[in-house]
Amino acid sequence: MDNFSKQIYEAGINDGRAEGKAEGLAEGKAESIKNLMSTLNVSIDQAMDILKTPPEEHQYFKDLLAKEL
């Protein structure tokens, strides 16, 4: 494998890792939101506020959790 091909390969690996990490963090946060909703009997918006979820991410988590329910 030449140097250029190796760089492209490594960039692809790094992109895949970053995407996987972001997906894992989102799944963990979604689980935390569900747990707060259940344990504290709060709305999804209240749970996201407790977790200090940025407002621009609220719809993402609402959509994600709606798929699970």
N, C-alpha and C positions, 0 to 999 in steps of 0.2 A: 504494500500500500504506500503510495507516494505521500509526501508531506501534505499536499493540498487535500487529497482524499481523506487523510487522517484528520485534518482540521474540520472538514465537513462532517465526518462521522462523529467526532467529539462534540461538535456544536449540536448535532441531532440528539445525542445522548443527554447533553446538558439541558436542552429544551424539554425533552421528555421527563427528566427528573423534576424540573421546575413545574411543569404542568401537573405531574403526579403529586407533588408536594402541595400545590395550591388546591387541588381537588381533595386531598386528604384533610387539609385544614378546614375547608368549607364543610365537609361531611362532619367533622368534629364539632364545628360551631353549630351546625344544624341540630346535632344531637344534644348539645348544651341548651339550645333554645327549647327543644321539645321537653327536656328534663325540667327546665325552669317552669314551663307552662304547666306541666303536670304537678310538680312538687309544690309550687307556690300558688297554683291556680290563677295564673296571670295570662293576659292576652299575648299573642305573638309580638305585637309592638312593644309591650311592656318588657317582655323577655329580652328583646333585642336592645332596648334602652339599658337594661340592667347590664348586659354584656358590652355596652358601649359600641354597638354595631353602627358603623357610619350610615347615615340616612340613604346614601346612594346604593347601599347594599341591601336595604330592606326588601325591595321587590324581588330580588334574586332569591332570598331565603324564603319569602312567602311562596314563590313559585316552586322552589325545591321541596318545601314541606307539604305543599298541596298535592304533589305527586305521590308522597308517601302515605297520605291519609286516605 
